[in-house]
Amino acid sequence: MNNKDASRFPKRIYTEDEVKQAKTLIDNGYRHRVKIKGSADFKQKAKQAIDNIRTAGYYDFFRTYIEKIEEIDGLTQLRQSEASIWANKYTVSNPVDAAGILVQKANQMKEYLEGKLYYGGQAEKRSYQKRIEFLEALGRKSRETNVTAECERLVKLWKESSLVY
């Protein structure tokens, strides 16, 4: 399915019918054209994070669930009803960590569309595991030593912090 079907993708994903419509389109191969909105610096750093997502082989997964990354002046959050991530400038300041956050939010969107509980203790544990899985893949596939080193640092950090679950 190509993006000509975008007109069929719901403008918001809130009601049961809208969720069902979005899930059906995605199951049939629909993928978003990811848009980035914000300052020039934000866009440039978000694109670096997207490049890391591509390197790790997760871009198709990401664009399956996320349509837009938008700069805000507040807390970073998934906006399920818009299939978008609202992020502040600090979220994208480290392109390796930013890529992990974006994949984590895409996984939460996936669970939302599947009707799973996408927030709270066990959901957070699953999203952290997805983030670790992504960082490990990026660390294996990247040819940049600074990216590999940052992946190793972040995986260690996330594995240590996930012990609380």
Backbone hydrogen bonds, N-H to C=O, Kabsch-Sander energy under -0.5 kcal/mol:
donor,donor_aa,acceptor,acceptor_aa,energy
5,D,2,N,-1.6
6,A,3,N,-1.8
7,S,4,K,-0.8
8,R,5,D,-1.8
9,F,5,D,-0.8
9,F,6,A,-0.8
13,I,81,S,-2.2
19,V,15,T,-2.5
20,K,16,E,-2.4
21,Q,17,D,-2.6
22,A,18,E,-2.5
23,K,19,V,-2.7
24,T,20,K,-2.4
25,L,21,Q,-2.3
26,I,22,A,-2.5
27,D,23,K,-2.8
28,N,24,T,-1.4
29,G,26,I,-2.0
30,Y,25,L,-2.6
32,H,63,R,-3.0
34,V,32,H,-0.8
35,K,67,E,-2.4
37,K,69,I,-2.8
43,K,39,S,-2.7
44,Q,40,A,-2.3
45,K,41,D,-2.2
46,A,42,F,-2.8
47,K,43,K,-2.4
48,Q,44,Q,-1.5
49,A,45,K,-1.9
50,I,46,A,-2.3
51,D,47,K,-2.4
52,N,48,Q,-1.8
53,I,49,A,-1.9
54,R,50,I,-2.4
55,T,51,D,-2.6
56,A,52,N,-2.1
57,G,53,I,-0.6
57,G,54,R,-1.4
58,Y,53,I,-2.6
59,Y,53,I,-0.6
62,F,58,Y,-2.8
63,R,59,Y,-3.0
64,T,60,D,-1.0
65,Y,61,F,-1.0
65,Y,62,F,-1.0
66,I,62,F,-2.2
67,E,83,A,-3.8
68,K,83,A,-1.1
69,I,35,K,-2.7
70,E,85,I,-3.0
71,E,37,K,-2.8
72,I,87,A,-2.5
74,G,72,I,-0.5
77,Q,86,W,-2.6
79,R,84,S,-3.5
80,Q,78,L,-0.8
82,E,79,R,-1.8
83,A,79,R,-0.8
83,A,80,Q,-1.0
84,S,79,R,-1.7
85,I,68,K,-2.6
86,W,77,Q,-2.9
86,W,84,S,-0.5
87,A,70,E,-2.8
87,A,85,I,-0.6
91,T,88,N,-0.8
92,V,88,N,-0.9
93,S,90,Y,-0.8
98,A,94,N,-3.2
99,A,95,P,-1.5
100,G,96,V,-1.7
101,I,97,D,-2.3
102,L,98,A,-2.7
103,V,99,A,-2.3
104,Q,100,G,-2.3
105,K,101,I,-2.6
106,A,102,L,-2.2
107,N,103,V,-2.2
108,Q,104,Q,-1.8
109,M,105,K,-2.1
110,K,106,A,-2.3
111,E,107,N,-2.2
112,Y,108,Q,-2.1
113,L,109,M,-2.4
114,E,110,K,-1.7
115,G,112,Y,-1.2
116,K,111,E,-2.4
118,Y,116,K,-0.8
124,E,120,G,-3.0
125,K,121,G,-2.0
126,R,122,Q,-2.2
127,S,123,A,-2.3
128,Y,124,E,-2.6
129,Q,125,K,-2.2
130,K,126,R,-2.0
131,R,127,S,-2.0
132,I,128,Y,-2.6
133,E,129,Q,-2.7
134,F,130,K,-2.5
135,L,131,R,-2.6
136,E,132,I,-2.6
137,A,133,E,-2.0
138,L,134,F,-2.9
139,G,135,L,-2.4
140,R,136,E,-1.8
141,K,137,A,-2.2
142,S,138,L,-2.4
145,T,143,R,-0.6
148,T,144,E,-2.4
149,A,145,T,-2.6
150,E,146,N,-1.9
151,C,147,V,-2.5
152,E,148,T,-2.2
153,R,149,A,-2.2
154,L,150,E,-2.6
155,V,151,C,-2.8
156,K,152,E,-2.1
157,L,153,R,-2.2
158,W,154,L,-2.9
159,K,155,V,-2.8
160,E,156,K,-2.3
161,S,157,L,-2.3
162,S,158,W,-1.9
163,L,160,E,-1.0
164,V,161,S,-1.1
165,Y,162,S,-1.5
